[in-house]
Amino acid sequence: MKKYFCPICGNSLDEEFSIGNICPCCGNESEFHDDISVEYLKRSNKLPIPSGINISDYRDFEILPKKIAWKILRQKWINDGCPWVLNLKNERPTDWNLEMAKAQLLNIKVDITNSDL
């Protein structure tokens, strides 16, 4: 059986993160939240721009590439303290904490173990 993970927070999913799927952990919906327009990003202060990403590199894009959008959404989730957003079907671990979030991110090869969140 193939394992699927949210590309934003690393949460284990029952199916691939594709159109209409919502991650119960970070609350992001595929093909909705990750459709970030370059103009919105330039004008908004609601989304952080992670280090290593230069928005001017995407000036010819209308919508950011998914991998870049996922990094931005991941940074926002991390900046917000890695909350478990939705409690669908009682999927939220009762003892959800930052250490669990850090371990979950390792599912997508993102290591923030030395980060002070």
N, CA, C and O of each residue as an XYZ file, in Angstrom:
468
protein
N       0.837     -1.183      0.000
C       0.000      0.000      0.000
C       0.886      1.251      0.000
O       1.788      1.388      0.826
N       0.617      2.139     -0.920
C       1.407      3.361     -1.046
C       1.022      4.354      0.049
O      -0.150      4.498      0.394
N       2.029      5.028      0.582
C       1.782      6.055      1.596
C       1.749      7.416      0.924
O       2.534      7.705      0.020
N       0.834      8.232      1.380
C       0.706      9.587      0.874
C       0.876     10.560      2.037
O       0.466     10.284      3.164
N       1.485     11.695      1.741
C       1.704     12.712      2.757
C       1.319     14.077      2.211
O       1.466     14.358      1.022
N       0.827     14.909      3.106
C       0.556     16.296      2.725
C       1.889     16.952      2.394
O       2.819     16.872      3.197
N       2.012     17.598      1.239
C       3.281     18.225      0.869
C       3.581     19.496      1.670
O       4.665     20.066      1.547
N       2.641     19.930      2.474
C       2.819     21.146      3.262
C       3.262     20.812      4.687
O       4.244     21.372      5.174
N       2.549     19.906      5.357
C       2.850     19.616      6.763
C       3.364     18.204      7.017
O       3.810     17.903      8.124
N       3.309     17.334      6.011
C       3.814     15.974      6.173
C       2.841     15.008      6.803
O       3.208     13.869      7.090
N       1.602     15.432      7.029
C       0.599     14.553      7.622
C       0.317     13.366      6.694
O       0.251     13.524      5.475
N       0.155     12.198      7.276
C      -0.187     11.002      6.516
C      -1.615     11.138      5.986
O      -2.537     11.477      6.728
N      -1.779     10.865      4.683
C      -3.088     10.988      4.041
C      -3.527      9.639      3.488
O      -2.694      8.785      3.183
N      -4.841      9.449      3.359
C      -5.386      8.208      2.789
C      -5.203      8.143      1.282
O      -5.146      7.058      0.702
N      -5.112      9.304      0.653
C      -4.938      9.349     -0.790
C      -4.030     10.518     -1.156
O      -3.719     11.364     -0.318
N      -3.618     10.551     -2.393
C      -2.718     11.598     -2.868
C      -3.336     12.987     -2.660
O      -4.550     13.156     -2.776
N      -2.500     13.963     -2.357
C      -2.938     15.352     -2.176
C      -3.233     15.908     -3.563
O      -2.350     16.441     -4.235
N      -4.489     15.775     -3.979
C      -4.885     16.222     -5.312
C      -6.170     17.019     -5.207
O      -6.709     17.198     -4.115
N      -6.651     17.488     -6.319
C      -7.749     18.448     -6.388
C      -8.877     18.127     -5.397
O      -9.432     17.028     -5.385
N      -9.184     19.110     -4.585
C     -10.285     18.987     -3.639
C      -9.950     18.326     -2.311
O     -10.765     18.367     -1.390
N      -8.783     17.722     -2.185
C      -8.426     17.078     -0.918
C      -7.964     18.126      0.088
O      -7.193     19.028     -0.241
N      -8.447     17.991      1.311
C      -8.081     18.900      2.387
C      -7.309     18.128      3.438
O      -7.751     17.075      3.898
N      -6.153     18.653      3.818
C      -5.369     18.032      4.880
C      -5.994     18.431      6.220
O      -6.134     19.621      6.500
N      -6.372     17.452      7.053
C      -6.981     17.801      8.327
C      -5.999     18.454      9.299
O      -6.416     19.137     10.235
N      -4.717     18.252      9.086
C      -3.729     18.830      9.992
C      -3.519     20.316      9.712
O      -3.802     21.149     10.573
N      -3.030     20.656      8.531
C      -2.739     22.070      8.235
C      -3.937     22.802      7.637
O      -3.944     24.031      7.579
N      -4.948     22.058      7.190
C      -6.171     22.666      6.669
C      -6.098     23.163      5.244
O      -7.042     23.788      4.760
N      -4.997     22.900      4.558
C      -4.856     23.368      3.180
C      -5.557     22.429      2.211
O      -5.509     21.207      2.352
N      -6.213     23.037      1.216
C      -6.915     22.282      0.191
C      -6.125     22.330     -1.110
O      -5.732     23.397     -1.584
N      -5.904     21.151     -1.670
C      -5.177     21.050     -2.928
C      -5.942     21.761     -4.037
O      -7.165     21.655     -4.139
N      -5.196     22.487     -4.864
C      -5.730     23.247     -6.001
C      -6.595     24.429     -5.564
O      -7.286     25.025     -6.389
N      -6.563     24.769     -4.292
C      -7.242     25.970     -3.816
C      -6.243     26.851     -3.068
O      -5.880     27.925     -3.547
N      -5.807     26.406     -1.915
C      -4.846     27.194     -1.146
C      -3.486     27.264     -1.832
O      -2.770     28.256     -1.693
N      -3.129     26.222     -2.569
C      -1.809     26.214     -3.204
C      -1.804     26.853     -4.596
O      -0.801     26.784     -5.307
N      -2.910     27.468     -4.983
C      -2.951     28.282     -6.205
C      -2.709     29.741     -5.801
O      -3.646     30.533     -5.702
N      -1.460     30.073     -5.574
C      -1.098     31.404     -5.095
C      -0.639     32.250     -6.277
O       0.325     31.913     -6.964
N      -1.341     33.344     -6.496
C      -0.929     34.221     -7.597
C       0.278     35.045     -7.160
O       0.408     35.422     -5.996
N       1.134     35.306     -8.102
C       2.335     36.093     -7.840
C       1.933     37.497     -7.403
O       2.550     38.063     -6.499
N       0.913     38.061     -8.030
C       0.457     39.410     -7.666
C      -0.055     39.449     -6.230
O       0.246     40.385     -5.489
N      -0.833     38.434     -5.830
C      -1.334     38.387     -4.451
C      -0.168     38.322     -3.470
O      -0.160     39.014     -2.452
N       0.796     37.501     -3.781
C       1.942     37.349     -2.887
C       2.717     38.662     -2.750
O       3.177     39.009     -1.663
N       2.854     39.378     -3.850
C       3.566     40.662     -3.821
C       2.833     41.698     -2.971
O       3.462     42.486     -2.264
N       1.494     41.692     -3.043
C       0.699     42.705     -2.348
C       0.306     42.331     -0.933
O      -0.055     43.198     -0.137
N       0.373     41.051     -0.614
C      -0.113     40.582      0.682
C       1.032     40.465      1.685
O       2.166     40.144      1.328
N       0.714     40.729      2.916
C       1.689     40.468      3.975
C       1.238     39.282      4.824
O       1.775     39.049      5.907
N       0.251     38.534      4.331
C      -0.298     37.399      5.068
C       0.506     36.125      4.874
O       0.447     35.217      5.704
N       1.255     36.053      3.786
C       2.036     34.845      3.520
C       3.525     35.167      3.609
O       3.998     36.112      2.977
N       4.259     34.385      4.388
C       5.700     34.622      4.505
C       6.431     34.087      3.287
O       5.990     33.121      2.664
N       7.525     34.703      2.958
C       8.363     34.208      1.870
C       9.581     33.546      2.517
O      10.428     34.225      3.096
N       9.663     32.217      2.414
C      10.781     31.506      3.049
C      12.131     31.918      2.471
O      12.225     32.334      1.317
N      13.160     31.798      3.281
C      14.504     32.124      2.798
C      14.838     31.225      1.610
O      14.437     30.062      1.558
N      15.565     31.779      0.678
C      15.939     31.037     -0.519
C      14.960     31.195     -1.671
O      15.237     30.754     -2.787
N      13.810     31.826     -1.408
C      12.838     32.051     -2.477
C      12.832     33.535     -2.812
O      12.600     34.389     -1.956
N      13.094     33.815     -4.079
C      13.091     35.189     -4.563
C      11.896     35.340     -5.500
O      11.889     34.801     -6.606
N      10.901     36.070     -5.050
C       9.664     36.202     -5.820
C       9.905     36.814     -7.193
O       9.164     36.521     -8.132
N      10.917     37.652     -7.332
C      11.179     38.249     -8.648
C      11.571     37.185     -9.678
O      11.482     37.430    -10.880
N      12.003     36.009     -9.218
C      12.299     34.906    -10.146
C      11.031     34.389    -10.824
O      11.107     33.696    -11.839
N       9.878     34.721    -10.270
C       8.597     34.213    -10.777
C       7.740     35.331    -11.375
O       6.524     35.182    -11.493
N       8.355     36.429    -11.744
C       7.601     37.579    -12.259
C       6.846     37.254    -13.545
O       5.859     37.920    -13.856
N       7.283     36.254    -14.292
C       6.592     35.883    -15.529
C       5.511     34.825    -15.303
O       4.895     34.348    -16.256
N       5.284     34.461    -14.044
C       4.270     33.468    -13.705
C       3.013     34.171    -13.214
O       3.095     35.183    -12.519
N       1.852     33.638    -13.573
C       0.612     34.139    -13.000
C       0.380     33.456    -11.645
O       0.055     34.107    -10.652
N       0.555     32.142    -11.631
C       0.400     31.326    -10.423
C       1.749     30.693    -10.107
O       2.444     30.218    -11.005
N       2.117     30.688     -8.830
C       3.390     30.079     -8.433
C       3.387     28.574     -8.675
O       2.339     27.938     -8.569
N       4.535     27.996     -8.998
C       4.623     26.537     -9.091
C       4.245     25.912     -7.744
O       4.493     26.497     -6.690
N       3.649     24.730     -7.791
C       3.156     24.067     -6.571
C       4.252     23.925     -5.509
O       4.004     24.199     -4.335
N       5.437     23.510     -5.897
C       6.490     23.299     -4.892
C       6.829     24.588     -4.150
O       7.136     24.555     -2.958
N       6.778     25.707     -4.836
C       7.044     26.998     -4.191
C       5.862     27.371     -3.299
O       6.050     27.815     -2.166
N       4.652     27.190     -3.810
C       3.453     27.483     -3.009
C       3.438     26.634     -1.741
O       3.099     27.131     -0.667
N       3.802     25.361     -1.858
C       3.821     24.484     -0.677
C       4.838     24.968      0.353
O       4.579     24.911      1.555
N       5.989     25.442     -0.111
C       6.990     25.975      0.820
C       6.455     27.199      1.552
O       6.675     27.357      2.753
N       5.762     28.051      0.834
C       5.194     29.254      1.445
C       4.120     28.875      2.462
O       4.107     29.396      3.577
N       3.221     27.970      2.077
C       2.170     27.533      2.989
C       2.757     26.802      4.197
O       2.258     26.937      5.314
N       3.817     26.029      3.968
C       4.495     25.342      5.077
C       5.087     26.350      6.051
O       4.965     26.200      7.267
N       5.733     27.384      5.503
C       6.329     28.404      6.371
C       5.260     29.104      7.198
O       5.471     29.393      8.376
N       4.113     29.376      6.583
C       3.008     30.001      7.320
C       2.543     29.081      8.441
O       2.348     29.532      9.570
N       2.363     27.796      8.143
C       1.914     26.824      9.145
C       2.915     26.749     10.299
O       2.527     26.715     11.467
N       4.197     26.725      9.961
C       5.245     26.694     10.983
C       5.217     27.990     11.798
O       5.274     27.954     13.027
N       5.131     29.129     11.113
C       5.082     30.423     11.812
C       3.888     30.512     12.763
O       3.959     31.167     13.804
N       2.796     29.850     12.398
C       1.590     29.850     13.227
C       1.685     28.865     14.389
O       0.751     28.756     15.184
N       2.809     28.145     14.496
C       3.003     27.209     15.598
C       2.602     25.780     15.300
O       2.423     24.983     16.221
N       2.457     25.441     14.023
C       2.124     24.070     13.581
C       0.825     23.545     14.192
O       0.805     22.439     14.732
N      -0.255     24.316     14.116
C      -1.506     23.845     14.727
C      -2.163     22.735     13.917
O      -2.019     22.674     12.696
N      -2.886     21.859     14.611
C      -3.755     20.903     13.930
C      -5.053     21.652     13.705
O      -5.723     22.022     14.669
N      -5.424     21.884     12.456
C      -6.495     22.806     12.129
C      -7.888     22.182     12.180
O      -8.790     22.745     12.800
N      -8.075     21.045     11.549
C      -9.402     20.438     11.448
C      -9.506     19.197     12.319
O      -8.520     18.494     12.540
N     -10.683     18.941     12.800
C     -10.906     17.738     13.586
C     -11.986     16.901     12.909
O     -13.055     16.663     13.471
N     -11.683     16.465     11.700
C     -12.613     15.632     10.943
C     -12.520     14.187     11.424
O     -11.426     13.638     11.554
N     -13.643     13.590     11.680
C     -13.684     12.174     12.097
C     -12.736     11.892     13.265
O     -12.154     10.810     13.350
N     -12.585     12.862     14.156
C     -11.712     12.699     15.326
C     -10.295     12.291     14.954
O      -9.663     11.504     15.658
N      -9.794     12.835     13.833
C      -8.454     12.488     13.377
C      -7.356     13.217     14.143
O      -6.196     12.808     14.096
N      -7.703     14.284     14.843
C      -6.687     15.056     15.565
C      -6.184     14.243     16.752
O      -6.964     13.793     17.591
N      -4.871     14.063     16.807
C      -4.321     13.382     17.982
C      -4.645     14.183     19.250
O      -4.519     15.408     19.266
N      -5.051     13.505     20.279
C      -5.432     14.201     21.513
C      -4.246     14.895     22.165
O      -4.417     15.856     22.915
N      -3.066     14.417     21.883
C      -1.872     14.995     22.512
C      -1.004     15.752     21.502
O       0.216     15.807     21.657
N      -1.624     16.335     20.468
C      -0.885     17.030     19.412
C       0.006     18.111     20.009
O      -0.433     18.920     20.827
N       1.272     18.108     19.582
C       2.205     19.113     20.094
C       3.272     19.401     19.045
O       3.308     18.782     17.981
N       4.123     20.337     19.366
C       5.148     20.791     18.424
C       6.132     19.683     18.064
O       6.574     19.596     16.919
N       6.475     18.842     19.025
C       7.405     17.749     18.730
C       6.809     16.764     17.730
O       7.518     16.233     16.876
N       5.504     16.523     17.839
C       4.833     15.653     16.869
C       4.834     16.302     15.485
O       5.001     15.618     14.475
N       4.647     17.619     15.441
C       4.668     18.339     14.159
C       6.042     18.237     13.510
O       6.154     18.011     12.305
N       7.084     18.406     14.315
C       8.450     18.303     13.784
C       8.713     16.902     13.232
O       9.318     16.758     12.170
N       8.268     15.883     13.937
C       8.449     14.500     13.470
C       7.644     14.259     12.194
O       8.108     13.572     11.283
N       6.446     14.820     12.130
C       5.589     14.663     10.954
C       6.223     15.289      9.722
O       6.125     14.735      8.627
N       6.868     16.430      9.887
C       7.523     17.098      8.760
C       8.639     16.251      8.163
O       8.969     16.404      6.987
N       9.218     15.365      8.953
C      10.266     14.481      8.431
C       9.720     13.541      7.357
O      10.483     13.032      6.535
N       8.398     13.304      7.357
C       7.775     12.484      6.305
C       8.019     13.066      4.925
O       8.062     12.336      3.935
N       8.182     14.398      4.858
C       8.423     15.062      3.569
C       9.834     15.652      3.524
O      10.129     16.565      2.752
N      10.690     15.095      4.383
C      12.120     15.457      4.407
C      12.368     16.928      4.750
O      13.278     17.557      4.211
N      11.549     17.459      5.647
C      11.731     18.814      6.161
C      12.110     18.675      7.634
O      11.337     18.164      8.444
N      13.295     19.131      7.956
C      13.814     18.999      9.322
C      13.872     20.365      9.987
O      14.650     21.231      9.584
N      13.052     20.548     10.996
C      13.071     21.797     11.755
C      13.389     21.506     13.226
O      12.981     22.255     14.114
N      14.110     20.431     13.472
C      14.382     20.034     14.861
C      15.166     21.081     15.619
O      15.033     21.164     16.840
N      15.975     21.882     14.958
C      16.766     22.912     15.645
C      16.088     24.271     15.608
O      16.695     25.284     15.955
N      14.843     24.290     15.191
C      14.128     25.563     15.065
C      13.437     25.923     16.370
O      12.848     25.064     17.027
N      13.510     27.172     16.735
C      12.787     27.676     17.902
C      11.467     28.239     17.442
O      11.394     29.378     16.980
N      10.431     27.450     17.564
C       9.105     27.915     17.114
C       8.339     28.495     18.267
O       7.204     28.939     18.093
